[in-house]
Amino acid sequence: MSKSQAASADFVSPDLKNHSGRKTIFKKLKKNKAALIGGYLILFFIIVALVGPYFTVHDPLKVDYSTKLLSPSSTYWLGTDHNGRDIFSRLIHGMSITLYIGFLSVLVGLLIGVPLGIVAGYYGKALDSVIMRFIDILLAFPGILLAIALVSVLGGSISNVILAVGIFSVPGFARITRGSTLAVSKLEYIDAIRALGAGDFRIIFLHILPNILSPIIVQATIRIAIAILIASGLSFLGLGAQPPTPEWGAMLSQGRSYMFDHPHVALYPGLAIMIVVLAFNIFGDGLRDAFDPKMKA
Amino acid sequence: MSKELLRVTNLKKYYPIKGGFLGQTVNHVKAVDDISFAVNEGETVSIVGESGCGKSTAGRTILRLEEPTAGTVYFDGVDLTTLSNKQLRKTRKNMQIIFQDPFASLNPRQTVAQILQEALHIQNIVPREERKARAIELLETVGLASHQVDRYPHEFSGGQRQRVGIARALSLNPKLIICDEAVSALDVSIRAQILNLLKNLQKDYKLTYLFISHDLGVVRHISDRVIVMYLGRIVEVADKKTLFDHAKHPYTSALLSAIPVPKPGREKKRIVLTGDVPSAIDPPEGCRFHTRCPFAAEKCMEDMPKLRPVPQTAPGHYSACHFFEEIYKD
């Protein structure tokens, strides 16, 4: 929720000032059908990523040329790829990799971006200028180019993709955090706490951070979708997960060669990426609406 | 005569205006420009003036919620402007502030108990086990019930929230409380209740108030002495009675004539000022009030008038007008 006009917002919306705002947010989310579906899908993906690999019949890594490029059937639900591996099993095993990259890279972005934003917004002046100019420099690079450059320098691996995508999402978090910090730290209750003799540490962690969390959470949810997309893109270009890892972007890239004769090899990983990204996006949008006091539920 | 608690000397607060390509400082907003005054223990001193005259900034700068540009603030014999952050944080327990907007001055995510206990925790003046009891005691002191201690700010009305704000200010047993438009946001009926609460607390706890307000009715109700500010400067200082009955500055006279009189049919001469308050970025030369003063003469445009004692009235009455002797002859 935007705290920029908390005083007036308190009058506008009885929900905003509700401390048990979580309840209200759930209520609003429930009314937003798309967001609800997105949320359930994400939950489903997480469960699949955790327990799915124990239930797959076929080994996702076992090469068997006798079964290569088979169309979907009752044995191989989504067919097999050019190395005779079951695409369904590979997708299920790839789920955890996709989510792992998505969550972890956003975590990296959060851990760097949020402190930078808070420091810039809270202390202001020269520190603010230095940090925000640095963020502007990061923003001036097209995100995917920055990620490609970083991975090329560091070498292609999943952890380097996470690092690259994480750094790529730092500017977004830093800017949002800085803006919210600026708004909240001008409120009178921050002055009141300072007048009581509180130090910066207490003010930042106990009074500013809890009140700027909502926009950061929304941003994080949407960023996960972007991170997954960028990471798949890097793997597609051969810069991310290396074969035989069942990473969806890499699978899509390998399936490309058989696009015309055996479209299922590329189609299903592509669909999987699309659905996951879509789920995070609509969930993020729903969250934003739920947190926004001006949106009527 | 009682002891002096607060002495403000030549206090200035300028806000830089950044501009140009490299963001250099191109000018200053002179929010508070060279004000000096003193407050004695147990006294209620009001600062009045229209919005933008720097009265709130003055209050915030005294508490060092804003860093002063120049000047000194002696509180209980200690110069606050030279204290290190750590020393300042310790000293803060002796001076508290009550804010204007009871909706913005309480953290919406803390219960009243948490708000009050945090104050006690920061200064560590009450052992942990006793803090909750002390919080309840404070609530009762300001006229709220003990069962309300676990509620969140949004569950209270504006007046009740302001009481919570007062309880927070009281929690550290301060000597000085700055009330920054503390009742301006409240309904008239609630306003009287809060003012009476403040008066009673002053009696019980020997508090000193610096009361910042634009509302002369409120000021008349609560103050011992009144400071009138215009465009960052003090134009007149006097005890309440002298100021309301024998104002010796044209601006104060205009301000006082704007108070509605609760007697229908009674004729009252209203002094209507022309024009707007000039900008605090480039305040007028000479007397700041000369652009709107009905008595302005050439001298007013050149010489900045200093506060001078007014000999005819009570001691402690000062006016910053070159011509108050002539203007207020009768």
Chai-1 contact restraints between the chains, C-beta under 6 A:
chainA,res_idxA,chainB,res_idxB,connection_type,confidence,min_distance_angstrom,max_distance_angstrom,comment,restraint_id
A,A6,B,A104,contact,1.0,0.0,6.0,A-B,restraint_1
A,A7,B,D101,contact,1.0,0.0,6.0,A-B,restraint_2
A,A7,B,F103,contact,1.0,0.0,6.0,A-B,restraint_3
A,A7,B,A104,contact,1.0,0.0,6.0,A-B,restraint_4
A,D10,B,F103,contact,1.0,0.0,6.0,A-B,restraint_5
A,K17,B,P108,contact,1.0,0.0,6.0,A-B,restraint_6
A,K17,B,H154,contact,1.0,0.0,6.0,A-B,restraint_7
A,H19,B,R109,contact,1.0,0.0,6.0,A-B,restraint_8
A,H19,B,Y152,contact,1.0,0.0,6.0,A-B,restraint_9
A,L187,B,A104,contact,1.0,0.0,6.0,A-B,restraint_10
A,E188,B,F99,contact,1.0,0.0,6.0,A-B,restraint_11
A,E188,B,D101,contact,1.0,0.0,6.0,A-B,restraint_12
A,E188,B,A104,contact,1.0,0.0,6.0,A-B,restraint_13
A,E188,B,S105,contact,1.0,0.0,6.0,A-B,restraint_14
A,Y189,B,S105,contact,1.0,0.0,6.0,A-B,restraint_15
A,Y189,B,L106,contact,1.0,0.0,6.0,A-B,restraint_16
A,Y189,B,N107,contact,1.0,0.0,6.0,A-B,restraint_17
A,D191,B,L65,contact,1.0,0.0,6.0,A-B,restraint_18
A,A192,B,S105,contact,1.0,0.0,6.0,A-B,restraint_19
A,A195,B,L63,contact,1.0,0.0,6.0,A-B,restraint_20
A,A195,B,I97,contact,1.0,0.0,6.0,A-B,restraint_21
A,L196,B,A119,contact,1.0,0.0,6.0,A-B,restraint_22
A,L196,B,I122,contact,1.0,0.0,6.0,A-B,restraint_23
A,G197,B,R89,contact,1.0,0.0,6.0,A-B,restraint_24
A,G197,B,R92,contact,1.0,0.0,6.0,A-B,restraint_25
A,G197,B,I122,contact,1.0,0.0,6.0,A-B,restraint_26
A,G197,B,Q123,contact,1.0,0.0,6.0,A-B,restraint_27
A,A198,B,I122,contact,1.0,0.0,6.0,A-B,restraint_28
A,H207,B,N107,contact,1.0,0.0,6.0,A-B,restraint_29
A,P210,B,R109,contact,1.0,0.0,6.0,A-B,restraint_30
